[in-house]
Amino acid sequence: MKASARNIIDPLLGRLDRDSGQLVKNSSWVFLANAIATLLAFVKTILISRTLGADMFGIYALSVAAVLTIQEFLRLNIAMGLVKYGAQFIAEKRSDKVAGIFKYGVLLSIVSVAASVALVSILLSTSYSYFFKAEGLQMFILAFSIANGLSFFDAISRAALRLYSKFRINSMLQITMDILEFATVAITLLTFGADLDAFFTAIIVSKTVNSIVCSAAAFTEVKKQLPELFRSPISSITKDRPSFNKYILGNSMSSSIKVFMNQGDVILLGLMGTTVQVGYYSTAKKLAYSVLSITDPLTSSIFPQFSHLAAEKAYTRIRIMLSTTTRLLLPIAIVVLVTGFFFREEIIRLLFGKEFTGASMPFFILLISAIQGSLFFWAVPLMQSLGLIRKRLLIHIFAIVLGGVIAFLLINSYQASGVAVGLLCANLFITTMFILMSISRMKSKETYPSPS
């Protein structure tokens, strides 16, 4: 079976350039895990929407968006820094520094989790009634923030597996935990029906177990590659910490603003609209953004490659790889967009029922946003690998202002569709600027190479 699979895959890889072929190999297991996760999330969204209804689902979506937005500003996005600096230390054959950087990452995560949960607790005690129209969810939201805080460590675990190219193990863990999470939520909904308390409890339990198991399994696997994990002190990276801190801080601020843009739309709609409109919008967004599962594995795999190629100043190879992958994805993107436009109402009614018909137009607008994100999946990791952290931050700040203003102006007349247009405009601006900035940086480095 394995031999026959290789006979099919090898000729396909032979048609790609070397780096594109390596990207496909690295992404294959991640793609499988994401495909299963997307299928389960797809079915789960249908089950949740049909069981809870638009109003109750809107309340849940608004609660989650608030927590994710708050915690993202304190997450620090340490995982990207661990991959970038870990790859550098591996190239230098400094496994002690690799161990030190991961220990430092865990320490920073502990501090950020504690701070984020404390901030959520303060806001719940002082401003709950202003943001939420449902009573009695304070403890559930606080518990969800704790469970989601554990994902900070989960991200470190996945970064370690990616750094050592443990894509298969990472993917098998994800598949297993996604199945367990789906089973937990499905059984809860089928047993308790439209009970928001029971549903919140199931989500909290499944997220907690997921993070603990993934982190434990990743630690066990990486310990084999990194026997110095316990022996090497954090002081081994003392000289590298300032640049590491600068990198993750700039990267984190950009990522936080992006998350705020992608979660703040729900909050804005909740404040100026109704929870029913939030339900429409959240359902449409989950469905439209499911197409990102096609390229998420490539996004996860391409950043380490970009880091190595950028270090080698192999910019021609980068451009060839990007041209190849984008041309391969373009026909798929066109087919999905055309299908979404002509059958948007039928798709929504078939999946979620007539109650969610109002989600059809927001779905198509958000589908455009998701498709452009998939087509240019490489834009963000390329910016990160080229070290354009400050420019990435400035672009995100401008984009969130642009998208927010557009959404604010359209929300009264077009409700969920108006917010979707704002998000689309912001994402199109970000992608365009990222591509232009990255091309400019690569050309400048080729024209004025840094001294060796």
C-alpha positions in Angstrom: 0.0 0.0 0.0 2.8 2.4 0.9 4.7 1.5 -2.3 1.7 2.1 -4.5 1.1 5.5 -2.8 4.7 6.5 -3.5 4.3 5.4 -7.1 1.4 7.9 -7.4 3.0 10.8 -5.4 6.5 10.7 -6.7 5.7 11.6 -10.3 3.6 14.5 -9.0 6.5 15.7 -6.8 8.8 15.4 -9.8 6.8 18.1 -11.6 7.4 20.6 -8.8 10.6 22.5 -8.0 12.6 21.1 -5.1 11.3 23.4 -2.4 7.7 23.0 -3.5 8.1 19.3 -3.4 9.5 19.4 0.1 6.6 21.6 1.1 4.1 19.1 -0.2 5.9 16.3 1.7 6.0 18.2 5.0 2.3 19.2 4.6 0.8 15.8 3.7 0.2 14.7 7.3 -0.9 18.2 8.4 -3.3 18.3 5.4 -4.8 14.9 6.5 -5.3 16.2 10.1 -6.8 19.5 8.9 -9.1 17.7 6.5 -10.5 15.5 9.3 -10.7 18.5 11.6 -12.5 20.6 9.0 -15.0 17.8 8.3 -15.7 17.3 12.1 -16.0 21.1 12.6 -18.3 21.3 9.6 -20.7 18.7 11.0 -20.3 20.2 14.5 -21.2 23.6 13.3 -24.4 22.2 11.7 -25.3 20.3 14.9 -24.6 23.3 17.2 -26.6 25.8 15.0 -29.6 23.5 14.5 -29.7 22.6 18.2 -29.1 26.0 19.8 -30.7 28.2 17.2 -29.5 31.6 15.9 -30.0 33.6 19.1 -28.4 31.2 21.6 -25.6 30.4 19.1 -25.0 34.1 18.8 -24.7 34.4 22.6 -22.1 31.6 22.7 -20.2 33.1 19.7 -20.1 36.5 21.3 -18.8 35.1 24.6 -16.0 33.2 22.9 -15.0 36.1 20.7 -14.7 38.3 23.8 -12.4 35.9 25.6 -10.3 35.1 22.5 -9.8 38.8 21.8 -8.7 39.6 25.4 -6.3 36.6 25.6 -4.8 37.1 22.2 -3.3 40.4 23.2 -1.4 38.6 26.0 -0.5 35.4 24.1 2.8 36.8 22.8 2.7 34.2 19.9 5.8 32.6 21.3 5.5 29.6 19.0 6.8 31.5 15.9 9.8 32.7 17.8 10.6 29.2 19.0 10.6 27.8 15.5 12.7 30.7 14.0 15.3 30.8 16.8 15.2 27.0 17.4 16.1 26.4 13.7 18.9 28.9 14.1 20.3 27.2 17.2 20.0 23.7 15.6 22.0 25.0 12.6 24.6 26.2 15.1 24.6 22.8 16.8 23.6 24.4 20.1 21.1 22.0 21.5 21.6 23.7 24.9 20.2 26.9 23.5 17.3 25.1 21.9 16.4 23.7 25.4 16.9 27.1 26.9 14.6 28.9 24.4 11.8 26.4 25.0 12.1 26.8 28.8 12.0 30.5 28.4 8.9 30.2 26.2 7.1 28.1 28.8 8.0 30.7 31.5 6.6 33.6 29.4 3.5 31.6 28.7 2.8 31.0 32.4 3.0 34.7 33.0 0.7 35.6 30.0 -1.9 32.9 30.9 -2.1 34.2 34.5 -2.4 37.8 33.4 -5.1 37.1 30.7 -7.3 35.1 33.1 -7.0 37.8 35.7 -8.0 40.4 33.1 -11.0 38.4 32.0 -12.1 38.0 35.6 -11.9 41.8 36.2 -13.9 42.6 33.1 -16.5 40.1 33.9 -17.0 41.6 37.4 -17.1 45.2 36.1 -18.6 45.1 32.6 -20.5 41.9 32.1 -23.9 43.4 31.6 -22.6 45.9 29.0 -21.3 43.2 26.6 -23.6 40.3 27.3 -27.3 40.2 27.2 -27.6 36.7 28.8 -27.5 36.3 32.6 -25.6 33.7 34.6 -22.7 32.9 32.2 -19.9 34.6 34.1 -18.4 31.5 35.6 -18.6 29.6 32.3 -16.8 32.4 30.5 -14.1 32.5 33.2 -13.7 28.7 33.0 -13.5 28.9 29.3 -10.7 31.5 29.6 -8.7 29.1 31.8 -9.2 26.2 29.4 -8.3 28.4 26.4 -5.2 29.7 28.3 -3.9 26.1 28.3 -3.7 26.4 24.5 -0.8 28.8 25.0 1.3 25.7 26.0 -0.4 23.6 23.4 1.1 26.0 20.8 4.6 25.6 22.3 4.2 21.8 22.0 3.2 22.0 18.3 6.1 24.4 17.7 8.5 21.8 19.1 7.1 19.1 16.9 7.2 21.3 13.8 10.8 22.3 14.6 11.9 18.7 14.6 9.7 17.8 11.6 7.4 15.5 13.6 4.5 16.3 11.3 3.1 12.7 11.5 3.0 12.6 15.3 1.6 16.2 15.5 -1.2 15.2 13.0 -2.1 12.0 14.7 -2.4 13.8 18.0 -4.6 16.4 16.4 -6.8 13.8 14.7 -7.3 11.9 18.0 -8.2 14.9 20.1 -10.5 16.4 17.4 -12.5 13.2 17.3 -12.8 13.1 21.1 -13.8 16.8 21.2 -16.4 16.2 18.5 -17.8 13.2 20.3 -18.0 15.1 23.6 -19.9 18.1 22.1 -22.2 15.9 19.9 -23.2 13.7 22.9 -23.9 16.7 25.0 -26.1 18.4 22.4 -28.0 15.2 21.6 -28.5 14.6 25.4 -29.3 18.0 26.7 -30.5 19.8 23.6 -30.6 23.7 23.7 -28.9 23.9 27.1 -26.2 26.6 26.9 -24.8 25.7 30.3 -24.3 22.0 29.4 -22.8 23.0 26.0 -20.3 25.4 27.6 -19.3 22.7 30.1 -18.6 20.3 27.2 -16.5 22.8 25.4 -14.5 23.7 28.5 -13.8 20.0 29.4 -12.9 19.0 25.8 -10.5 22.0 25.4 -8.8 21.3 28.7 -8.2 17.6 28.0 -7.1 18.3 24.5 -4.4 20.7 25.6 -3.1 18.5 28.4 -2.8 15.4 26.3 -1.2 17.2 23.3 1.4 18.9 25.5 2.3 15.7 27.4 2.6 13.7 24.2 4.8 16.4 22.5 7.0 16.7 25.6 7.6 12.9 25.5 8.5 13.0 21.8 10.8 16.1 21.9 12.6 14.8 25.0 14.1 12.1 22.7 15.5 14.7 20.4 16.5 17.1 23.1 18.1 15.2 26.1 19.4 18.6 27.4 15.8 19.7 28.1 16.2 19.5 31.9 19.9 20.2 32.2 20.2 23.4 30.1 19.4 26.6 32.0 17.5 29.5 30.5 20.8 31.5 31.0 22.2 29.7 28.0 20.2 32.2 25.8 21.0 35.3 27.8 22.6 37.1 24.8 19.7 36.0 22.5 16.9 37.0 24.7 16.7 40.7 23.7 16.4 39.9 20.0 14.0 37.0 20.8 11.8 39.3 22.9 11.8 42.0 20.2 10.8 39.4 17.6 7.9 37.8 19.5 6.7 41.2 20.8 6.4 42.6 17.3 5.0 39.4 15.9 2.6 39.1 18.8 1.2 42.6 18.4 0.6 42.0 14.7 -1.1 38.6 15.4 -3.1 40.1 18.2 -4.4 42.9 16.0 -5.3 40.3 13.3 -7.2 38.2 15.8 -8.9 41.4 17.1 -9.9 42.2 13.6 -11.3 38.6 13.1 -13.0 38.5 16.5 -13.8 42.2 16.9 -16.2 42.0 14.0 -18.4 39.7 16.2 -18.1 42.0 19.2 -19.0 45.0 17.1 -22.0 43.3 15.6 -23.1 42.2 19.1 -22.9 45.7 20.4 -24.6 47.4 17.5 -26.9 44.6 16.2 -28.6 41.6 17.8 -27.5 38.2 18.9 -29.5 36.7 16.0 -27.3 38.7 13.6 -24.3 37.5 15.5 -25.6 33.9 15.0 -26.0 34.5 11.2 -22.5 36.0 10.9 -20.7 33.4 13.1 -22.3 30.6 11.2 -21.5 32.1 7.8 -17.9 32.8 8.9 -17.3 29.2 10.2 -18.6 27.8 6.9 -16.7 30.2 4.6 -13.4 29.9 6.5 -13.5 26.1 6.4 -11.9 26.5 2.9 -8.7 27.6 4.7 -8.2 23.9 5.7 -6.8 23.4 2.2 -3.9 25.7 2.8 -3.5 25.8 6.5 -1.1 22.8 6.3 1.0 24.7 3.8 1.1 27.8 6.0 2.3 25.7 9.0 5.0 23.9 6.9 6.3 26.8 4.8 7.5 29.1 7.6 10.5 26.8 8.6 11.4 26.5 4.8 11.2 30.3 4.3 13.4 30.8 7.4 16.1 28.5 6.0 15.9 29.9 2.4 16.0 33.5 3.6 19.0 32.7 5.7 20.7 31.3 2.5 19.5 34.4 0.6 17.9 32.0 -1.9 15.2 34.5 -3.0 14.9 33.2 -6.6 14.0 29.8 -5.1 11.4 31.5 -2.9 9.8 33.2 -5.9 9.7 30.0 -8.0 8.0 28.2 -5.1 5.4 30.9 -4.6 4.6 31.0 -8.3 4.2 27.3 -8.5 1.9 26.9 -5.5 -0.2 29.9 -6.4 -0.8 28.7 -10.0 -1.8 25.3 -8.7 -4.4 26.8 -6.3 -5.9 29.4 -8.6 -8.3 27.1 -10.6 -9.7 25.6 -7.3 -10.3 29.2 -5.9 -12.2 30.2 -9.0 -14.5 27.1 -8.9 -15.2 27.6 -5.2 -16.1 31.3 -5.6 -18.4 30.7 -8.6 -20.2 27.8 -6.8 -20.6 29.9 -3.6 -22.1 32.9 -5.5 -24.8 30.9 -7.4 -25.7 28.5 -4.6 -25.2 30.5 -1.4 -28.8 30.4 -0.3 -29.3 26.7 -1.1 -26.1 25.8 0.8 -27.1 27.7 3.9 -30.7 26.4 3.9 -29.5 22.8 3.3 -27.0 22.8 6.1 -28.5 25.1 8.7 -32.2 25.3 7.9 -34.5 28.3 6.9 -33.8 30.0 10.2 -30.3 30.8 9.0 -31.2 32.1 5.5 -30.0 35.6 6.6 -26.5 34.1 6.7 -26.3 33.5 2.9 -25.0 36.9 1.7 -22.5 37.3 4.6 -21.4 33.7 3.8 -20.5 34.7 0.2 -18.7 37.9 1.2 -16.7 36.0 3.8 -16.0 33.3 1.3 -14.2 35.8 -0.9 -12.1 36.8 2.1 -11.3 33.2 2.9 -10.4 32.3 -0.7 -7.9 35.2 -1.1 -6.4 34.1 2.2 -6.0 30.5 0.9 -4.6 31.6 -2.5 -1.9 33.8 -0.9 -1.4 31.6 2.2 2.3 32.3 2.0 2.1 36.1 2.5 2.2 36.1 6.3 5.0 33.5 6.9 7.1 35.2 4.2 6.8 38.5 6.0 7.8 36.8 9.2 10.8 35.0 7.7 12.1 38.2 6.1 11.9 39.9 9.5 9.3 42.5 8.5 7.7 42.5 11.9 7.4 46.3 12.3 5.9 46.8 8.9 3.5 43.9 9.4 2.3 45.6 12.6 1.7 48.9 10.9 -0.2 47.2 8.1 -2.4 45.4 10.5 -3.1 48.6 12.5 -4.1 50.5 9.3 -6.2 47.5 8.1 -8.1 47.2 11.4 -9.0 51.0 11.2 -10.0 50.7 7.6 -12.1 47.6 8.1 -13.6 49.0 11.3 -14.7 52.2 9.8 -16.3 50.4 6.8 -18.1 48.0 9.0 -19.3 50.8 11.3 -20.7 52.8 8.3 -22.5 49.7 6.9 -23.7 47.9 9.9 -27.0 49.8 10.5 -28.1 49.2 6.9 -26.7 45.8 6.1 -26.1 44.3 9.6 -24.0 41.1 9.2 -23.3 41.7 5.5 -21.9 45.1 6.4 -19.5 43.7 8.9 -18.4 41.0 6.4 -17.6 43.8 3.8 -15.4 45.5 6.4 -13.5 42.4 7.2 -13.1 41.6 3.5 -11.6 45.1 2.7 -9.2 44.8 5.6 -8.0 41.4 4.6 -7.5 42.4 0.9 -5.5 45.4 2.0 -3.3 43.2 4.3 -2.6 40.6 1.6 -1.8 43.2 -1.0 0.6 45.1 1.2 2.3 42.0 2.5 3.1 40.8 -1.0 4.4 44.2 -2.1 6.5 44.6 1.0 8.0 41.1 0.8 8.9 41.5 -2.9 10.5 44.8 -2.2 12.6 43.4 0.7 13.8 40.5 -1.4 14.8 42.7 -4.3 16.6 45.1 -2.0 18.6 42.3 -0.4 19.6 41.0 -3.8 20.7 44.5 -4.9 22.4 45.4 -1.6 23.4 42.1 0.0 24.5 42.3 3.6 28.2 41.6 4.3 29.0 38.1 5.2 
